[in-house]
Amino acid sequence: MSWIGRRVGRMLRPEPCVSVLRLSGAIGGGGRLSRGLDDARLAEQIERAFEAKRLKAVALAINSPGGSPAQSSLIARRIRDLASEKDVPVLAFCEDVAASGGYMLACAADEIYLDENSIVGSIGVISASFGFDQAIERVGVTRRLQTAGDRKSRLDPFLPEKSEDRAWLQGLQEKLHANFIEFVRQSRGARLGNPPGADLFSGEVWVGEDAVQTGLADGIARLRPFLRERYGERVRFNVIEPRRSFWERFGGGLRRDGLAEDLIDGALEKLETRALWARFGL
């Protein structure tokens, strides 16, 4: 009878639900071997997160050093749009790092929490490349490049850098930076202070309680204990996992004739991702 009683009790008092969506990895990419975050890959998972029954909130478990500005914005705005449409609060829980585009994802939430050792911030834009023009000259290689349009060869790494190209890139970065700052201000509002310190948007990062003091986060908390305290011990966690086809699970999605290219692209992407994490000592 006790078992029947518990079942009846659950029917009369249904368990509240919190969807947990993990956003882990660098943002961007797009190769078939990529495990990065992008809007197209995450769209279906984000939709499912907001479709759960008796949904009280959506929790974002974030561990990302950033990446593509456009993909960061697309993912964050998709989350915000659904949160407004469904009238469901979103809570972000930062793990090792939520920096640059990773922090933009956190700003898709109504509240941001982190561990004492989490690194957050890096509100800025960065572009890195190499110049090979002197190297190819030393080994006797001549660069042959034909374009239709005198600006198609901007920032070509095999040509000497031009001052006008640097100025163009700086202008591009400043626009992206301004968009990032505006998104953070809209998300965090008065919690940043009035006005927020200029160094908040300098690309600097903060750890744990220091991030709370700047207004970039709302407190120190861990996902499950915090949500159980807010929504009760009976809260059900609806962990959203990516759906993979049979071919994706067993590697059949790779064409044999494109395997070499996929492996090369995957290796280069891993190097870029490793460099992103290394910026934060991770």
C-alpha positions as CSV (number, residue, x, y, z in Angstrom):
1,M,0.0,0.0,0.0
2,S,2.9,2.4,0.7
3,W,4.2,2.0,-2.8
4,I,0.7,2.7,-4.2
5,G,0.4,5.7,-1.8
6,R,3.7,7.1,-3.1
7,R,2.6,6.8,-6.7
8,V,-0.7,8.4,-6.0
9,G,1.1,11.2,-4.1
10,R,3.3,11.8,-7.1
11,M,0.3,12.1,-9.4
12,L,-1.4,14.5,-7.1
13,R,1.9,16.5,-6.5
14,P,3.9,16.2,-9.7
15,E,7.6,16.7,-9.5
16,P,8.9,20.0,-10.8
17,C,11.4,19.8,-13.6
18,V,14.6,21.6,-14.5
19,S,16.2,21.0,-17.9
20,V,20.0,20.9,-17.8
21,L,21.8,21.9,-21.0
22,R,25.5,21.4,-21.2
23,L,27.5,23.9,-23.3
24,S,31.0,22.6,-23.2
25,G,33.9,23.3,-25.7
26,A,35.0,26.0,-28.0
27,I,32.4,27.9,-30.0
28,G,32.4,27.7,-33.8
29,G,34.0,25.2,-36.2
30,G,31.8,23.2,-38.4
31,G,33.9,20.3,-39.7
32,R,32.4,16.8,-39.6
33,L,34.9,15.8,-36.9
34,S,34.2,18.9,-34.9
35,R,32.8,18.7,-31.3
36,G,32.6,22.4,-30.9
37,L,29.4,24.4,-30.1
38,D,27.4,26.1,-32.9
39,D,23.8,27.2,-33.3
40,A,22.9,24.6,-35.9
41,R,24.1,21.7,-33.8
42,L,22.5,23.0,-30.6
43,A,19.2,24.2,-32.0
44,E,17.3,20.9,-31.4
45,Q,18.8,20.4,-27.9
46,I,17.8,24.0,-26.9
47,E,14.3,23.4,-28.2
48,R,13.9,20.2,-26.2
49,A,15.2,21.9,-23.0
50,F,12.2,24.3,-23.1
51,E,9.6,21.6,-24.0
52,A,9.8,19.5,-20.8
53,K,6.6,19.1,-18.8
54,R,6.3,20.9,-15.4
55,L,9.3,23.0,-16.4
56,K,10.5,25.4,-13.7
57,A,13.8,26.5,-15.2
58,V,16.5,25.8,-17.7
59,A,20.0,25.4,-16.3
60,L,23.1,26.0,-18.5
61,A,26.2,24.1,-17.5
62,I,28.9,26.2,-19.2
63,N,32.5,25.3,-19.7
64,S,33.8,27.3,-22.7
65,P,36.8,29.5,-23.5
66,G,34.9,31.2,-26.3
67,G,35.3,31.2,-30.1
68,S,33.2,32.6,-32.9
69,P,31.4,35.9,-32.1
70,A,28.6,35.2,-34.5
71,Q,27.9,31.6,-33.2
72,S,28.1,32.9,-29.6
73,S,25.5,35.5,-30.3
74,L,23.2,33.1,-32.3
75,I,23.2,30.5,-29.5
76,A,22.7,33.0,-26.7
77,R,19.9,34.8,-28.6
78,R,18.1,31.5,-29.4
79,I,18.1,30.7,-25.6
80,R,16.8,34.2,-24.8
81,D,14.1,34.0,-27.4
82,L,12.8,30.7,-26.1
83,A,13.0,31.9,-22.5
84,S,10.8,34.9,-23.3
85,E,8.4,32.8,-25.4
86,K,8.0,30.1,-22.8
87,D,8.3,32.5,-19.8
88,V,10.9,30.2,-18.2
89,P,13.9,31.5,-16.2
90,V,17.4,30.5,-17.3
91,L,20.2,29.9,-14.8
92,A,23.9,29.6,-15.8
93,F,26.4,27.6,-13.8
94,C,30.0,28.2,-14.9
95,E,32.6,25.5,-14.5
96,D,36.3,25.8,-15.3
97,V,35.9,28.8,-17.6
98,A,33.1,30.9,-19.2
99,A,35.2,33.5,-21.0
100,S,34.8,35.6,-24.1
101,G,32.0,33.9,-26.2
102,G,31.6,31.5,-23.2
103,Y,30.6,34.4,-21.0
104,M,28.2,35.6,-23.7
105,L,26.5,32.2,-23.4
106,A,26.3,32.8,-19.6
107,C,24.7,36.2,-20.3
108,A,21.8,34.3,-22.0
109,A,20.8,33.5,-18.4
110,D,18.8,35.5,-16.0
111,E,21.2,34.6,-13.2
112,I,24.9,33.5,-13.3
113,Y,26.6,31.3,-10.7
114,L,30.1,29.9,-10.6
115,D,32.6,27.9,-8.6
116,E,35.2,29.6,-6.3
117,N,37.7,28.7,-9.0
118,S,35.8,29.5,-12.2
119,I,37.3,32.0,-14.6
120,V,34.9,34.4,-16.3
121,G,35.0,37.5,-18.3
122,S,37.4,38.2,-21.2
123,I,34.9,40.6,-22.7
124,G,36.9,41.5,-25.8
125,V,37.8,40.4,-29.3
126,I,41.0,38.8,-30.5
127,S,42.4,37.9,-33.8
128,A,45.7,36.0,-34.3
129,S,47.7,35.0,-37.3
130,F,51.3,34.5,-38.6
131,G,53.3,36.3,-41.3
132,F,55.2,34.0,-43.7
133,D,56.4,36.6,-46.3
134,Q,60.0,36.7,-45.1
135,A,60.2,32.9,-44.6
136,I,59.1,32.2,-48.2
137,E,61.6,34.8,-49.5
138,R,64.4,33.1,-47.7
139,V,63.7,29.7,-49.2
140,G,63.2,31.2,-52.7
141,V,59.5,30.9,-53.0
142,T,57.6,33.5,-55.0
143,R,53.9,34.2,-54.1
144,R,51.6,34.2,-57.1
145,L,48.2,35.6,-56.3
146,Q,45.5,36.8,-58.7
147,T,42.3,38.6,-57.5
148,A,39.3,40.4,-58.9
149,G,38.8,43.1,-56.4
150,D,41.7,45.0,-54.8
151,R,40.7,44.1,-51.3
152,K,40.4,40.3,-51.7
153,S,43.9,39.7,-50.5
154,R,43.6,41.5,-47.2
155,L,45.7,40.0,-44.4
156,D,47.2,37.4,-46.7
157,P,49.8,35.7,-44.4
158,F,52.2,35.3,-47.4
159,L,52.3,39.0,-48.2
160,P,53.7,41.9,-46.1
161,E,51.2,43.4,-43.7
162,K,49.7,46.7,-44.8
163,S,48.8,49.5,-42.4
164,E,45.4,49.9,-44.1
165,D,44.6,46.2,-43.5
166,R,45.5,46.6,-39.8
167,A,43.2,49.6,-39.5
168,W,40.4,47.7,-41.3
169,L,40.7,44.8,-38.8
170,Q,40.8,47.1,-35.8
171,G,37.6,48.7,-37.0
172,L,36.0,45.3,-37.4
173,Q,37.1,44.2,-33.9
174,E,35.8,47.5,-32.4
175,K,32.3,46.9,-33.9
176,L,32.2,43.3,-32.6
177,H,33.4,44.5,-29.2
178,A,30.7,47.1,-29.0
179,N,28.1,44.5,-29.8
180,F,29.5,42.2,-27.0
181,I,29.5,45.0,-24.5
182,E,25.9,45.9,-25.3
183,F,24.7,42.3,-24.9
184,V,26.4,42.1,-21.5
185,R,24.9,45.4,-20.4
186,Q,21.4,44.3,-21.5
187,S,21.8,41.0,-19.6
188,R,23.4,42.2,-16.4
189,G,21.8,45.6,-16.1
190,A,22.3,47.5,-12.9
191,R,24.2,44.5,-11.4
192,L,27.3,45.8,-13.2
193,G,27.2,49.1,-11.3
194,N,26.4,52.5,-12.7
195,P,28.5,53.1,-14.7
196,P,30.5,49.8,-14.8
197,G,34.3,50.2,-14.6
198,A,36.0,50.6,-18.0
199,D,38.3,47.7,-17.2
200,L,35.3,45.4,-17.1
201,F,35.3,45.4,-20.9
202,S,39.1,45.4,-21.4
203,G,39.3,41.6,-21.9
204,E,40.4,41.0,-18.3
205,V,39.2,37.9,-16.5
206,W,38.1,37.3,-12.9
207,V,38.0,34.3,-10.6
208,G,35.2,33.2,-8.3
209,E,34.2,35.8,-5.7
210,D,36.0,38.6,-7.6
211,A,33.7,38.0,-10.5
212,V,30.7,38.3,-8.1
213,Q,32.0,41.6,-6.8
214,T,32.3,43.1,-10.3
215,G,28.7,42.1,-11.1
216,L,29.6,39.6,-13.8
217,A,28.1,36.8,-11.7
218,D,25.4,36.6,-9.0
219,G,27.0,34.2,-6.5
220,I,29.0,31.0,-5.8
221,A,26.9,27.9,-6.2
222,R,26.8,24.4,-7.6
223,L,24.1,23.4,-10.0
224,R,22.3,20.5,-8.3
225,P,22.4,21.6,-4.6
226,F,21.4,25.1,-5.7
227,L,18.4,23.9,-7.8
228,R,17.3,21.5,-5.1
229,E,17.3,24.3,-2.6
230,R,15.3,26.6,-4.9
231,Y,12.8,24.1,-6.3
232,G,12.7,21.4,-3.6
233,E,14.3,18.1,-3.0
234,R,11.8,16.4,-5.4
235,V,13.0,18.4,-8.4
236,R,13.6,16.3,-11.5
237,F,16.7,17.0,-13.6
238,N,16.0,16.6,-17.3
239,V,19.5,16.3,-18.8
240,I,19.5,17.2,-22.5
241,E,21.8,14.9,-24.4
242,P,22.6,15.3,-28.2
243,R,20.9,12.9,-30.4
244,R,23.2,11.0,-32.8
245,S,22.3,8.9,-35.7
246,F,23.5,5.3,-36.1
247,W,26.1,6.5,-38.7
248,E,27.4,9.3,-36.4
249,R,27.8,6.8,-33.5
250,F,29.8,4.3,-35.6
251,G,31.7,6.6,-37.9
252,G,29.8,5.8,-41.1
253,G,29.2,9.5,-41.6
254,L,32.7,10.0,-43.0
255,R,33.1,9.5,-46.7
256,R,36.2,7.5,-47.6
257,D,37.2,10.0,-50.3
258,G,37.1,12.9,-47.8
259,L,38.7,11.2,-44.8
260,A,42.1,12.8,-45.2
261,E,40.7,16.2,-45.5
262,D,38.5,15.6,-42.4
263,L,41.5,14.4,-40.4
264,I,43.5,17.4,-41.3
265,D,40.7,19.8,-40.6
266,G,40.1,18.1,-37.3
267,A,43.8,18.3,-36.3
268,L,43.9,22.0,-37.1
269,E,40.7,22.7,-35.2
270,K,42.1,20.8,-32.2
271,L,45.2,23.0,-32.3
272,E,43.0,26.2,-32.4
273,T,40.8,24.9,-29.6
274,R,43.9,24.0,-27.5
275,A,45.2,27.5,-27.9
276,L,41.9,29.0,-26.7
277,W,41.9,26.9,-23.5
278,A,45.7,27.6,-23.0
279,R,44.9,31.4,-22.8
280,F,43.4,30.6,-19.4
281,G,46.0,28.2,-18.2
282,L,43.8,25.2,-18.8
